Amino acid sequence: MSTLVGVSGCIQVQAPDKPIEINLNVKIQQEVVVRLQQDAKDLIQNNPELFPQ
């Protein structure tokens, strides 16, 4: 036990140099795709002569 007395550690906590960045582009792109899909669906339903099957 006497050997542990001389062992000591130092912990330092520092703020990062750059701000923390959270990328939310994925969520935004998903919302845009869903909206475009709904707009296209509405366009096809409202103008069936433009999109013959």
C-alpha distance matrix in Angstrom:
0.0 3.8 5.4 5.6 7.3 10.1 10.9 13.6 16.6 20.2 22.6 26.3 29.1 32.5 36.0 37.7 40.5 43.0 43.8 42.9 46.0 46.8 49.7 52.1 54.9 54.7 55.5 58.3 59.9 59.8 61.7 64.3 64.9 65.4 67.8 69.8 70.0 71.4 73.9 75.1 75.5 77.5 79.6 80.5 81.4 83.5 85.3 85.8 88.7 86.4 84.2 86.5 84.9
3.8 0.0 3.8 5.5 5.6 7.8 9.9 12.8 16.3 19.7 22.5 26.0 29.2 32.4 36.0 37.8 40.4 43.1 44.2 43.5 46.8 47.9 50.9 53.4 56.2 56.2 57.1 59.8 61.4 61.5 63.4 65.8 66.6 67.2 69.6 71.4 71.8 73.3 75.6 76.8 77.4 79.4 81.4 82.4 83.4 85.4 87.2 87.8 90.6 88.2 86.1 88.5 87.0
5.4 3.8 0.0 3.8 5.5 6.2 7.4 10.9 14.1 17.7 20.6 24.1 27.3 30.5 34.0 35.6 38.0 40.8 42.0 41.4 44.5 45.7 48.6 51.2 53.9 53.9 55.0 57.6 59.1 59.3 61.3 63.6 64.3 65.1 67.5 69.2 69.6 71.3 73.5 74.6 75.3 77.4 79.3 80.2 81.3 83.4 85.0 85.6 88.4 85.8 83.7 86.1 84.6
5.6 5.5 3.8 0.0 3.8 5.5 5.3 8.1 11.2 14.8 17.5 21.1 24.1 27.4 30.9 32.6 35.2 37.9 38.9 38.2 41.4 42.5 45.4 48.0 50.8 50.8 51.7 54.4 55.9 56.2 58.0 60.4 61.2 61.9 64.2 66.0 66.5 68.0 70.3 71.5 72.2 74.2 76.1 77.1 78.1 80.2 81.8 82.5 85.3 82.8 80.8 83.2 81.8
7.3 5.6 5.5 3.8 0.0 3.8 5.6 7.6 11.3 14.4 17.4 20.8 24.0 27.2 30.8 32.8 35.3 38.2 39.2 38.7 42.1 43.5 46.6 49.1 52.0 52.3 53.1 55.6 57.3 57.7 59.4 61.8 62.7 63.4 65.6 67.5 68.1 69.5 71.7 73.1 73.8 75.7 77.6 78.7 79.7 81.6 83.4 84.2 87.0 84.5 82.6 85.1 83.8
10.1 7.8 6.2 5.5 3.8 0.0 3.8 6.4 10.0 13.0 16.4 19.5 23.0 25.9 29.6 31.4 33.6 36.7 38.0 37.8 41.2 42.8 45.8 48.6 51.3 51.7 52.8 55.2 56.8 57.3 59.1 61.3 62.3 63.3 65.4 67.1 67.9 69.4 71.4 72.7 73.7 75.5 77.3 78.5 79.7 81.5 83.1 84.0 86.7 84.0 82.2 84.8 83.5
10.9 9.9 7.4 5.3 5.6 3.8 0.0 3.8 6.9 10.3 13.4 16.8 20.1 23.1 26.8 28.4 30.7 33.6 34.9 34.5 37.8 39.3 42.2 45.0 47.7 48.1 49.2 51.6 53.1 53.7 55.5 57.7 58.6 59.6 61.7 63.4 64.1 65.7 67.8 69.0 69.9 71.9 73.7 74.8 76.0 77.9 79.5 80.3 82.9 80.3 78.4 81.0 79.7
13.6 12.8 10.9 8.1 7.6 6.4 3.8 0.0 3.8 6.9 10.1 13.4 16.7 19.8 23.5 25.3 27.7 30.6 31.8 31.5 34.9 36.5 39.6 42.4 45.2 45.7 46.7 49.0 50.7 51.3 53.0 55.2 56.3 57.2 59.2 61.0 61.9 63.3 65.3 66.7 67.7 69.5 71.2 72.5 73.7 75.4 77.1 78.0 80.7 78.1 76.3 79.0 77.8
16.6 16.3 14.1 11.2 11.3 10.0 6.9 3.8 0.0 3.8 6.6 10.0 13.3 16.3 19.9 21.6 24.1 27.0 28.1 27.8 31.2 32.9 35.9 38.7 41.5 42.1 43.1 45.3 47.1 47.7 49.4 51.6 52.7 53.7 55.7 57.4 58.3 59.8 61.7 63.1 64.2 66.0 67.7 69.0 70.2 71.9 73.5 74.5 77.2 74.5 72.8 75.5 74.4
20.2 19.7 17.7 14.8 14.4 13.0 10.3 6.9 3.8 0.0 3.8 6.5 10.1 12.9 16.6 18.6 20.9 23.9 25.1 25.1 28.7 30.6 33.7 36.6 39.4 40.3 41.2 43.2 45.1 46.0 47.5 49.5 50.9 52.0 53.7 55.5 56.6 58.1 59.8 61.3 62.5 64.1 65.8 67.2 68.5 70.1 71.7 72.8 75.4 72.7 71.1 74.0 73.1
22.6 22.5 20.6 17.5 17.4 16.4 13.4 10.1 6.6 3.8 0.0 3.8 6.7 10.0 13.5 15.5 18.2 20.9 21.8 21.6 25.1 26.9 30.1 32.9 35.8 36.6 37.5 39.5 41.5 42.3 43.8 45.8 47.2 48.2 50.0 51.8 52.9 54.3 56.1 57.6 58.8 60.4 62.1 63.6 64.8 66.3 68.0 69.2 71.8 69.1 67.5 70.4 69.5
26.3 26.0 24.1 21.1 20.8 19.5 16.8 13.4 10.0 6.5 3.8 0.0 3.8 6.4 10.1 12.3 14.8 17.7 18.8 19.0 22.6 24.8 28.1 31.0 33.8 35.0 35.9 37.6 39.6 40.7 42.1 43.9 45.5 46.7 48.2 50.0 51.4 52.7 54.3 55.9 57.2 58.7 60.3 61.9 63.2 64.6 66.2 67.6 70.1 67.3 65.9 68.9 68.2
29.1 29.2 27.3 24.1 24.0 23.0 20.1 16.7 13.3 10.1 6.7 3.8 0.0 3.8 6.9 9.5 12.5 14.9 15.5 15.6 19.3 21.4 24.8 27.6 30.5 31.8 32.5 34.1 36.3 37.4 38.6 40.5 42.2 43.3 44.7 46.6 48.0 49.3 50.8 52.5 53.8 55.2 56.8 58.6 59.8 61.1 62.8 64.2 66.7 64.0 62.7 65.7 65.1
32.5 32.4 30.5 27.4 27.2 25.9 23.1 19.8 16.3 12.9 10.0 6.4 3.8 0.0 3.8 6.4 8.9 11.7 12.6 13.4 17.1 19.7 23.0 26.0 28.7 30.4 31.2 32.5 34.7 36.1 37.2 38.8 40.7 42.0 43.2 44.9 46.6 48.0 49.2 51.0 52.5 53.8 55.2 57.1 58.5 59.6 61.2 62.7 65.1 62.3 61.1 64.3 63.8
36.0 36.0 34.0 30.9 30.8 29.6 26.8 23.5 19.9 16.6 13.5 10.1 6.9 3.8 0.0 3.8 6.6 8.6 9.0 10.1 13.8 16.6 19.9 22.8 25.5 27.4 28.2 29.3 31.5 33.1 34.0 35.6 37.6 38.9 40.0 41.7 43.5 44.8 45.9 47.8 49.4 50.6 51.9 53.9 55.3 56.3 57.9 59.5 61.9 59.0 58.0 61.2 60.9
37.7 37.8 35.6 32.6 32.8 31.4 28.4 25.3 21.6 18.6 15.5 12.3 9.5 6.4 3.8 0.0 3.8 5.5 6.8 8.0 11.4 14.5 17.5 20.7 23.1 25.0 26.2 27.2 29.1 30.9 32.1 33.4 35.3 36.9 38.0 39.4 41.3 42.8 43.8 45.5 47.3 48.6 49.8 51.6 53.2 54.3 55.7 57.3 59.5 56.5 55.5 58.7 58.4
40.5 40.4 38.0 35.2 35.3 33.6 30.7 27.7 24.1 20.9 18.2 14.8 12.5 8.9 6.6 3.8 0.0 3.8 6.8 9.3 12.0 15.6 18.2 21.6 23.5 25.8 27.2 27.7 29.5 31.7 32.8 33.7 35.7 37.6 38.5 39.7 41.8 43.4 44.1 45.7 47.8 49.0 49.9 51.9 53.7 54.6 55.8 57.5 59.5 56.4 55.5 58.8 58.7
43.0 43.1 40.8 37.9 38.2 36.7 33.6 30.6 27.0 23.9 20.9 17.7 14.9 11.7 8.6 5.5 3.8 0.0 3.8 6.5 8.6 12.3 14.6 18.0 19.8 22.3 23.7 24.0 25.8 28.2 29.2 30.0 32.1 34.0 34.8 35.9 38.1 39.7 40.4 42.0 44.1 45.3 46.1 48.2 50.0 50.8 52.0 53.7 55.8 52.7 51.8 55.1 55.1
43.8 44.2 42.0 38.9 39.2 38.0 34.9 31.8 28.1 25.1 21.8 18.8 15.5 12.6 9.0 6.8 6.8 3.8 0.0 3.8 6.2 9.7 12.5 15.5 17.7 20.3 21.2 21.5 23.7 25.9 26.6 27.6 29.9 31.6 32.2 33.7 35.8 37.2 37.9 39.8 41.7 42.8 43.8 46.0 47.6 48.3 49.7 51.6 53.7 50.8 50.0 53.3 53.3
42.9 43.5 41.4 38.2 38.7 37.8 34.5 31.5 27.8 25.1 21.6 19.0 15.6 13.4 10.1 8.0 9.3 6.5 3.8 0.0 3.8 6.7 9.9 12.9 15.5 17.6 18.4 19.3 21.5 23.2 24.2 25.6 27.6 29.1 30.1 31.7 33.5 34.9 36.0 37.7 39.5 40.7 41.9 43.9 45.4 46.4 47.9 49.5 51.8 49.0 48.0 51.2 51.0
46.0 46.8 44.5 41.4 42.1 41.2 37.8 34.9 31.2 28.7 25.1 22.6 19.3 17.1 13.8 11.4 12.0 8.6 6.2 3.8 0.0 3.8 6.4 9.5 11.8 14.1 15.2 15.8 17.9 19.8 20.8 22.0 24.0 25.7 26.6 28.1 30.0 31.5 32.4 34.1 35.9 37.2 38.3 40.3 41.9 42.9 44.3 45.9 48.2 45.3 44.3 47.5 47.4
46.8 47.9 45.7 42.5 43.5 42.8 39.3 36.5 32.9 30.6 26.9 24.8 21.4 19.7 16.6 14.5 15.6 12.3 9.7 6.7 3.8 0.0 3.8 6.3 9.2 11.0 11.8 12.9 15.1 16.6 17.7 19.2 21.1 22.5 23.7 25.3 27.0 28.4 29.6 31.3 32.9 34.2 35.6 37.4 38.9 40.0 41.5 43.0 45.5 42.7 41.6 44.7 44.4
49.7 50.9 48.6 45.4 46.6 45.8 42.2 39.6 35.9 33.7 30.1 28.1 24.8 23.0 19.9 17.5 18.2 14.6 12.5 9.9 6.4 3.8 0.0 3.8 5.7 7.8 9.2 10.1 11.7 13.6 15.0 16.1 17.8 19.6 20.8 22.1 23.8 25.5 26.6 28.1 29.8 31.4 32.5 34.2 35.9 37.1 38.4 39.8 42.2 39.3 38.1 41.3 41.0
52.1 53.4 51.2 48.0 49.1 48.6 45.0 42.4 38.7 36.6 32.9 31.0 27.6 26.0 22.8 20.7 21.6 18.0 15.5 12.9 9.5 6.3 3.8 0.0 3.8 5.5 5.7 6.7 8.9 10.4 11.4 13.0 14.8 16.2 17.4 19.0 20.7 22.1 23.4 25.0 26.6 28.0 29.3 31.1 32.6 33.8 35.3 36.8 39.2 36.5 35.4 38.5 38.3
54.9 56.2 53.9 50.8 52.0 51.3 47.7 45.2 41.5 39.4 35.8 33.8 30.5 28.7 25.5 23.1 23.5 19.8 17.7 15.5 11.8 9.2 5.7 3.8 0.0 3.8 5.5 5.1 6.1 8.6 10.0 10.6 12.3 14.4 15.5 16.5 18.3 20.2 21.1 22.4 24.4 25.9 26.9 28.6 30.4 31.6 32.7 34.2 36.5 33.6 32.5 35.7 35.6
54.7 56.2 53.9 50.8 52.3 51.7 48.1 45.7 42.1 40.3 36.6 35.0 31.8 30.4 27.4 25.0 25.8 22.3 20.3 17.6 14.1 11.0 7.8 5.5 3.8 0.0 3.8 5.5 5.2 6.2 8.8 10.1 10.7 12.5 14.5 15.5 16.6 18.6 20.1 21.2 22.7 24.6 25.8 27.1 28.8 30.4 31.6 32.7 35.2 32.5 31.0 34.0 33.5
55.5 57.1 55.0 51.7 53.1 52.8 49.2 46.7 43.1 41.2 37.5 35.9 32.5 31.2 28.2 26.2 27.2 23.7 21.2 18.4 15.2 11.8 9.2 5.7 5.5 3.8 0.0 3.8 5.5 5.2 6.4 8.8 10.1 10.8 12.6 14.5 15.6 16.9 18.6 20.2 21.4 22.9 24.6 26.1 27.4 28.9 30.5 31.8 34.5 32.0 30.6 33.6 33.2
58.3 59.8 57.6 54.4 55.6 55.2 51.6 49.0 45.3 43.2 39.5 37.6 34.1 32.5 29.3 27.2 27.7 24.0 21.5 19.3 15.8 12.9 10.1 6.7 5.1 5.5 3.8 0.0 3.8 5.4 5.2 6.4 8.8 10.1 10.8 12.5 14.4 15.7 16.7 18.5 20.2 21.4 22.7 24.6 26.1 27.1 28.7 30.3 32.8 30.1 29.1 32.4 32.4
59.9 61.4 59.1 55.9 57.3 56.8 53.1 50.7 47.1 45.1 41.5 39.6 36.3 34.7 31.5 29.1 29.5 25.8 23.7 21.5 17.9 15.1 11.7 8.9 6.1 5.2 5.5 3.8 0.0 3.8 5.4 5.1 6.2 8.7 9.9 10.6 12.3 14.3 15.3 16.4 18.3 20.0 21.0 22.6 24.4 25.7 26.8 28.2 30.5 27.7 26.5 29.7 29.6
59.8 61.5 59.3 56.2 57.7 57.3 53.7 51.3 47.7 46.0 42.3 40.7 37.4 36.1 33.1 30.9 31.7 28.2 25.9 23.2 19.8 16.6 13.6 10.4 8.6 6.2 5.2 5.4 3.8 0.0 3.8 5.4 5.2 6.3 8.7 10.0 10.6 12.5 14.3 15.4 16.6 18.5 20.0 21.3 22.7 24.4 25.8 26.9 29.5 27.1 25.5 28.5 28.1
61.7 63.4 61.3 58.0 59.4 59.1 55.5 53.0 49.4 47.5 43.8 42.1 38.6 37.2 34.0 32.1 32.8 29.2 26.6 24.2 20.8 17.7 15.0 11.4 10.0 8.8 6.4 5.2 5.4 3.8 0.0 3.8 5.5 5.2 6.2 8.7 10.0 10.7 12.4 14.3 15.4 16.7 18.4 20.2 21.3 22.6 24.3 25.8 28.6 26.2 25.1 28.3 28.2
64.3 65.8 63.6 60.4 61.8 61.3 57.7 55.2 51.6 49.5 45.8 43.9 40.5 38.8 35.6 33.4 33.7 30.0 27.6 25.6 22.0 19.2 16.1 13.0 10.6 10.1 8.8 6.4 5.1 5.4 3.8 0.0 3.8 5.5 5.2 6.1 8.6 10.0 10.5 12.2 14.2 15.4 16.4 18.4 20.0 21.0 22.3 24.0 26.4 23.8 22.9 26.3 26.6
64.9 66.6 64.3 61.2 62.7 62.3 58.6 56.3 52.7 50.9 47.2 45.5 42.2 40.7 37.6 35.3 35.7 32.1 29.9 27.6 24.0 21.1 17.8 14.8 12.3 10.7 10.1 8.8 6.2 5.2 5.5 3.8 0.0 3.8 5.4 5.1 6.1 8.6 9.8 10.5 12.2 14.2 15.2 16.5 18.3 19.9 21.0 22.1 24.6 22.0 20.6 23.7 23.7
65.4 67.2 65.1 61.9 63.4 63.3 59.6 57.2 53.7 52.0 48.2 46.7 43.3 42.0 38.9 36.9 37.6 34.0 31.6 29.1 25.7 22.5 19.6 16.2 14.4 12.5 10.8 10.1 8.7 6.3 5.2 5.5 3.8 0.0 3.8 5.5 5.1 6.3 8.7 9.9 10.6 12.4 14.3 15.5 16.6 18.3 20.0 21.1 24.0 21.9 20.4 23.4 23.1
67.8 69.6 67.5 64.2 65.6 65.4 61.7 59.2 55.7 53.7 50.0 48.2 44.7 43.2 40.0 38.0 38.5 34.8 32.2 30.1 26.6 23.7 20.8 17.4 15.5 14.5 12.6 10.8 9.9 8.7 6.2 5.2 5.4 3.8 0.0 3.8 5.4 5.1 6.2 8.6 9.9 10.6 12.3 14.3 15.4 16.4 18.2 19.9 22.7 20.5 19.7 23.0 23.3
69.8 71.4 69.2 66.0 67.5 67.1 63.4 61.0 57.4 55.5 51.8 50.0 46.6 44.9 41.7 39.4 39.7 35.9 33.7 31.7 28.1 25.3 22.1 19.0 16.5 15.5 14.5 12.5 10.6 10.0 8.7 6.1 5.1 5.5 3.8 0.0 3.8 5.4 5.0 6.1 8.5 9.8 10.4 12.3 14.2 15.2 16.3 17.9 20.3 17.7 16.9 20.3 20.8
70.0 71.8 69.6 66.5 68.1 67.9 64.1 61.9 58.3 56.6 52.9 51.4 48.0 46.6 43.5 41.3 41.8 38.1 35.8 33.5 30.0 27.0 23.8 20.7 18.3 16.6 15.6 14.4 12.3 10.6 10.0 8.6 6.1 5.1 5.4 3.8 0.0 3.8 5.5 5.1 6.1 8.6 9.8 10.6 12.3 14.2 15.4 16.2 19.0 16.8 15.3 18.3 18.3
71.4 73.3 71.3 68.0 69.5 69.4 65.7 63.3 59.8 58.1 54.3 52.7 49.3 48.0 44.8 42.8 43.4 39.7 37.2 34.9 31.5 28.4 25.5 22.1 20.2 18.6 16.9 15.7 14.3 12.5 10.7 10.0 8.6 6.3 5.1 5.4 3.8 0.0 3.8 5.4 5.0 6.2 8.6 9.9 10.5 12.1 14.1 15.4 18.5 16.9 15.7 18.7 18.9
73.9 75.6 73.5 70.3 71.7 71.4 67.8 65.3 61.7 59.8 56.1 54.3 50.8 49.2 45.9 43.8 44.1 40.4 37.9 36.0 32.4 29.6 26.6 23.4 21.1 20.1 18.6 16.7 15.3 14.3 12.4 10.5 9.8 8.7 6.2 5.0 5.5 3.8 0.0 3.8 5.5 5.1 6.1 8.7 9.9 10.5 12.1 14.1 16.7 14.7 14.4 17.8 18.7
75.1 76.8 74.6 71.5 73.1 72.7 69.0 66.7 63.1 61.3 57.6 55.9 52.5 51.0 47.8 45.5 45.7 42.0 39.8 37.7 34.1 31.3 28.1 25.0 22.4 21.2 20.2 18.5 16.4 15.4 14.3 12.2 10.5 9.9 8.6 6.1 5.1 5.4 3.8 0.0 3.8 5.4 5.0 6.2 8.6 9.9 10.5 11.8 14.3 12.0 11.1 14.5 15.3
75.5 77.4 75.3 72.2 73.8 73.7 69.9 67.7 64.2 62.5 58.8 57.2 53.8 52.5 49.4 47.3 47.8 44.1 41.7 39.5 35.9 32.9 29.8 26.6 24.4 22.7 21.4 20.2 18.3 16.6 15.4 14.2 12.2 10.6 9.9 8.5 6.1 5.0 5.5 3.8 0.0 3.8 5.5 5.2 6.2 8.6 10.0 10.6 13.8 12.5 11.0 13.8 14.1
77.5 79.4 77.4 74.2 75.7 75.5 71.9 69.5 66.0 64.1 60.4 58.7 55.2 53.8 50.6 48.6 49.0 45.3 42.8 40.7 37.2 34.2 31.4 28.0 25.9 24.6 22.9 21.4 20.0 18.5 16.7 15.4 14.2 12.4 10.6 9.8 8.6 6.2 5.1 5.4 3.8 0.0 3.8 5.5 5.1 6.0 8.4 10.1 13.3 12.4 12.0 14.8 15.8
79.6 81.4 79.3 76.1 77.6 77.3 73.7 71.2 67.7 65.8 62.1 60.3 56.8 55.2 51.9 49.8 49.9 46.1 43.8 41.9 38.3 35.6 32.5 29.3 26.9 25.8 24.6 22.7 21.0 20.0 18.4 16.4 15.2 14.3 12.3 10.4 9.8 8.6 6.1 5.0 5.5 3.8 0.0 3.8 5.5 5.2 6.0 8.3 10.7 9.1 9.4 12.7 14.5
80.5 82.4 80.2 77.1 78.7 78.5 74.8 72.5 69.0 67.2 63.6 61.9 58.6 57.1 53.9 51.6 51.9 48.2 46.0 43.9 40.3 37.4 34.2 31.1 28.6 27.1 26.1 24.6 22.6 21.3 20.2 18.4 16.5 15.5 14.3 12.3 10.6 9.9 8.7 6.2 5.2 5.5 3.8 0.0 3.8 5.5 5.2 5.7 8.6 7.5 6.5 9.4 10.8
81.4 83.4 81.3 78.1 79.7 79.7 76.0 73.7 70.2 68.5 64.8 63.2 59.8 58.5 55.3 53.2 53.7 50.0 47.6 45.4 41.9 38.9 35.9 32.6 30.4 28.8 27.4 26.1 24.4 22.7 21.3 20.0 18.3 16.6 15.4 14.2 12.3 10.5 9.9 8.6 6.2 5.1 5.5 3.8 0.0 3.8 5.6 5.8 9.5 9.8 9.1 11.0 12.0
83.5 85.4 83.4 80.2 81.6 81.5 77.9 75.4 71.9 70.1 66.3 64.6 61.1 59.6 56.3 54.3 54.6 50.8 48.3 46.4 42.9 40.0 37.1 33.8 31.6 30.4 28.9 27.1 25.7 24.4 22.6 21.0 19.9 18.3 16.4 15.2 14.2 12.1 10.5 9.9 8.6 6.0 5.2 5.5 3.8 0.0 3.8 6.2 9.0 9.4 10.2 12.4 14.3
85.3 87.2 85.0 81.8 83.4 83.1 79.5 77.1 73.5 71.7 68.0 66.2 62.8 61.2 57.9 55.7 55.8 52.0 49.7 47.9 44.3 41.5 38.4 35.3 32.7 31.6 30.5 28.7 26.8 25.8 24.3 22.3 21.0 20.0 18.2 16.3 15.4 14.1 12.1 10.5 10.0 8.4 6.0 5.2 5.6 3.8 0.0 3.8 5.5 5.7 7.2 9.5 12.2
85.8 87.8 85.6 82.5 84.2 84.0 80.3 78.0 74.5 72.8 69.2 67.6 64.2 62.7 59.5 57.3 57.5 53.7 51.6 49.5 45.9 43.0 39.8 36.8 34.2 32.7 31.8 30.3 28.2 26.9 25.8 24.0 22.1 21.1 19.9 17.9 16.2 15.4 14.1 11.8 10.6 10.1 8.3 5.7 5.8 6.2 3.8 0.0 3.8 5.4 5.3 6.4 8.7
88.7 90.6 88.4 85.3 87.0 86.7 82.9 80.7 77.2 75.4 71.8 70.1 66.7 65.1 61.9 59.5 59.5 55.8 53.7 51.8 48.2 45.5 42.2 39.2 36.5 35.2 34.5 32.8 30.5 29.5 28.6 26.4 24.6 24.0 22.7 20.3 19.0 18.5 16.7 14.3 13.8 13.3 10.7 8.6 9.5 9.0 5.5 3.8 0.0 3.8 5.5 5.8 9.3
86.4 88.2 85.8 82.8 84.5 84.0 80.3 78.1 74.5 72.7 69.1 67.3 64.0 62.3 59.0 56.5 56.4 52.7 50.8 49.0 45.3 42.7 39.3 36.5 33.6 32.5 32.0 30.1 27.7 27.1 26.2 23.8 22.0 21.9 20.5 17.7 16.8 16.9 14.7 12.0 12.5 12.4 9.1 7.5 9.8 9.4 5.7 5.4 3.8 0.0 3.8 6.2 9.7
84.2 86.1 83.7 80.8 82.6 82.2 78.4 76.3 72.8 71.1 67.5 65.9 62.7 61.1 58.0 55.5 55.5 51.8 50.0 48.0 44.3 41.6 38.1 35.4 32.5 31.0 30.6 29.1 26.5 25.5 25.1 22.9 20.6 20.4 19.7 16.9 15.3 15.7 14.4 11.1 11.0 12.0 9.4 6.5 9.1 10.2 7.2 5.3 5.5 3.8 0.0 3.8 6.5
86.5 88.5 86.1 83.2 85.1 84.8 81.0 79.0 75.5 74.0 70.4 68.9 65.7 64.3 61.2 58.7 58.8 55.1 53.3 51.2 47.5 44.7 41.3 38.5 35.7 34.0 33.6 32.4 29.7 28.5 28.3 26.3 23.7 23.4 23.0 20.3 18.3 18.7 17.8 14.5 13.8 14.8 12.7 9.4 11.0 12.4 9.5 6.4 5.8 6.2 3.8 0.0 3.8
84.9 87.0 84.6 81.8 83.8 83.5 79.7 77.8 74.4 73.1 69.5 68.2 65.1 63.8 60.9 58.4 58.7 55.1 53.3 51.0 47.4 44.4 41.0 38.3 35.6 33.5 33.2 32.4 29.6 28.1 28.2 26.6 23.7 23.1 23.3 20.8 18.3 18.9 18.7 15.3 14.1 15.8 14.5 10.8 12.0 14.3 12.2 8.7 9.3 9.7 6.5 3.8 0.0
